[in-house]
Amino acid sequence: FECAYVISSTDGRISSDTALASIADIADAETHFHLIGNGAMVNEWKEGLAKAGVPEDFVTTETYFNHKAEADAEVVKRISTKI
């Protein structure tokens, strides 16, 4: 079991190239993603992970606000190609 945290206030936006590279370094076919944050981030990651082929059962979420925010297509693409 390994757990990695990305804290945007200190590490920068989780969809940045640096954060994506560090996540991609440890993610594998058994990785479970637990997304916690605002609706935009959660929706971007849910879509990006789905496009990357991550099974829905491997993604759980906690959305704190902005639940209906639409995902940014560029961010979704960046996530799906890096993970």
NORHU-V384543 format. One record per pair of residues at least 24 apart in sequence whose ideal C-beta (glycine too) atoms are under 7 Angstrom apart, sorted by the first residue. I is the first residue (numbers start at 0). GAP is how many residues later the second one is. Records with the same first field share a line. If there is no record, write none. Layout:
I->GAP / GAP
This chain:
1->24
13->27
14->29 / 60 / 63 / 64
19->58 / 59 / 62 / 63
22->60
23->58 / 59
26->56
30->27
31->26
32->25 / 26
33->26
34->24 / 26
35->26
36->27
37->26 / 27 / 28
38->24 / 26 / 27 / 28 / 29 / 30
39->26 / 29
42->26 / 28
43->27 / 28 / 31 / 32 / 35
44->34
46->24 / 29
47->28 / 31 / 32 / 35
48->30 / 34
50->25 / 29
51->27 / 28 / 31
